[in-house]
Amino acid sequence: EVIAEGVETEEQRQILRSKGCMKYQGYLFGKPTSIEEFDMVLNQSQSHFEGTVKLGHQLRVAS
């Protein structure tokens, strides 16, 4: 299983998809963000998943 990294355009995503790659990450899907902003978005998004199991999370910053 492959996860394509650095996908920046819809055209790149479509090419990868046509080659059978269905998992991607990159600027097209999420802009760089601070750990504080990421934590805020993560906490807000949990409220959208009612009925799911809530798991604790710990954020770590790569050094």
N, C-alpha and C positions, 0 to 999 in steps of 0.2 A: 504494500500500500504506500502511495506517494502523496506527500503534501507539497504542492508547489509554493515556493516562497518568492516574494518580491513581485507579486502580480499588481500592476499599477493601472491597467486599462481593461475595459470590457473586451476589447479585441484579444488581448492576451488570454483572458479567461476563456473566451470562446475557442481559441486555438487549443488550449490545454484540454478543455472539455471534449473537443473533437478527437483528441488523442487518447481519451479514456481517463483522464485525470479529473476527479470530481471533488478534490479537496484543495483549497487554496488559502493563502494568506498574503497580506500585503496592503499597500496604501489604498487600493481600490475598496477594501472592506473596512479599514480602520486607520485613522490618522494617528501618528505618534502622540502620546499623551503622558502627562505626569502621573506618578503613582497615586497621588491624591485624587486626581480627576477620575482615574480608572476605578479606584475604590468607591467613589461616589456613584458612578454609573453602575457598577456591579451591585451595590446596595439598592439602588432604585429599581434595577431590572428584576430583582428577586420578587418584588411585589406583583410582577406581571405573571408569575408562575404559580398561582394559587392551586392547591391540591398536590403539589409536588413536595418531595422530601427536601427540607431545608438542611443544607450541609454547612458547617462552619468553614470559613476560608481564612487563609493566612496569606498575605501578600508579601513577597520577597523581592527585593531589588537586586538585580544582578550586579556584581561588582566588577 
